[in-house]
Amino acid sequence: MAERNLVHGLHAVRWLLKRNPERVRQIWMQGGREDARAQEIAELARQAGVTVQRAEGKALEQLAGKVVHQGVVADVAPSRTWNDAELLANIEGLAGPPLVLLLDGVQDPHNLGACLRTADACGVHAVVVPRDRAAGLTPTVRKVAAGAAETVPLATVTNLARTMRALKELNIWLVGTAADAEKSTYEAKLDGALGIVMGGEGEGLRRLTRDSCDFLVRLPMSGAIESLNVSVATGMVLYEALRQRSSR
């Protein structure tokens, strides 16, 4: 029997049923949920031939742990990473302006998992990491991501700078983060076709990655600490981009 790989939450399960229904093996839904969103998930599952089993709240907690499961948990086949060509093809096929997160050498799986989770919350279309000297899609990453590893595509590319050039050819502006940048995130325009480029732990952006960005921004810092954890910094930049895109 295949090992269970669980995703929870109405948005995540609905997204999988609409985009990748073949990956959904089974769904557990809390008894008594008859609202519109639950009914939509049940109908999507029926169309995909996926079994929906009713369960009590305690049973769902035993499955997913003490998380905000919103009354629905799904067992799904684990996602796989995109390659360079798949990334570009999927980004080019989007109807609206793309939002891509590029991580330049994030090596801590906990940081990658946290970045994926925030990327899901902010509507990021893909997260890009280099193949070498960076964390990959490990069990630890999946656990920390709390389901986001199954809903946000992760692209593993052989050459990050080359991928950045290819994204520019799709009219995507690339904004890097650096402490010495002139503009803050609040002063920059982050509402169009955008790639946000974050550096790895300690080193930050490598020189070639930094030079490949269209412009740089800094996070406003008022305290004594000069830098933030990469997953925290990523969340701050993504949420400013989300704010601007939402107001647009």
Rosetta blueprint (number, residue, H / E / L):
1 M L
2 A L
3 E L
4 R L
5 N L
6 L E
7 V E
8 H E
9 G L
10 L H
11 H H
12 A H
13 V H
14 R H
15 W H
16 L H
17 L H
18 K H
19 R H
20 N L
21 P H
22 E H
23 R H
24 V E
25 R E
26 Q E
27 I E
28 W E
29 M E
30 Q E
31 G L
32 G L
33 R L
34 E L
35 D L
36 A H
37 R H
38 A H
39 Q H
40 E H
41 I H
42 A H
43 E H
44 L H
45 A H
46 R H
47 Q H
48 A H
49 G L
50 V L
51 T E
52 V E
53 Q E
54 R E
55 A E
56 E L
57 G H
58 K H
59 A H
60 L H
61 E H
62 Q H
63 L H
64 A H
65 G L
66 K L
67 V L
68 V L
69 H L
70 Q L
71 G L
72 V E
73 V E
74 A E
75 D E
76 V E
77 A L
78 P L
79 S L
80 R L
81 T L
82 W E
83 N L
84 D H
85 A H
86 E H
87 L H
88 L H
89 A H
90 N H
91 I H
92 E H
93 G L
94 L L
95 A L
96 G L
97 P L
98 P L
99 L E
100 V E
101 L E
102 L E
103 L E
104 D E
105 G L
106 V L
107 Q L
108 D L
109 P H
110 H H
111 N H
112 L H
113 G H
114 A H
115 C H
116 L H
117 R H
118 T H
119 A H
120 D H
121 A H
122 C L
123 G L
124 V L
125 H L
126 A E
127 V E
128 V E
129 V E
130 P E
131 R L
132 D L
133 R L
134 A L
135 A L
136 G L
137 L L
138 T L
139 P H
140 T H
141 V H
142 R H
143 K H
144 V H
145 A H
146 A L
147 G L
148 A H
149 A H
150 E H
151 T H
152 V L
153 P L
154 L E
155 A E
156 T E
157 V E
158 T L
159 N L
160 L H
161 A H
162 R H
163 T H
164 M H
165 R H
166 A H
167 L H
168 K H
169 E H
170 L L
171 N L
172 I L
173 W E
174 L E
175 V E
176 G E
177 T E
178 A L
179 A L
180 D L
181 A L
182 E L
183 K E
184 S E
185 T L
186 Y L
187 E L
188 A L
189 K L
190 L L
191 D L
192 G L
193 A L
194 L E
195 G E
196 I E
197 V E
198 M E
199 G E
200 G E
201 E L
202 G L
203 E L
204 G E
205 L L
206 R L
207 R H
208 L H
209 T H
210 R H
211 D H
212 S L
213 C L
214 D L
215 F E
216 L E
217 V E
218 R E
219 L L
220 P L
221 M L
222 S L
223 G L
224 A L
225 I L
226 E L
227 S L
228 L L
229 N L
230 V H
231 S H
232 V H
233 A H
234 T H
235 G H
236 M H
237 V H
238 L H
239 Y H
240 E H
241 A H
242 L H
243 R H
244 Q H
245 R H
246 S H
247 S H
248 R L
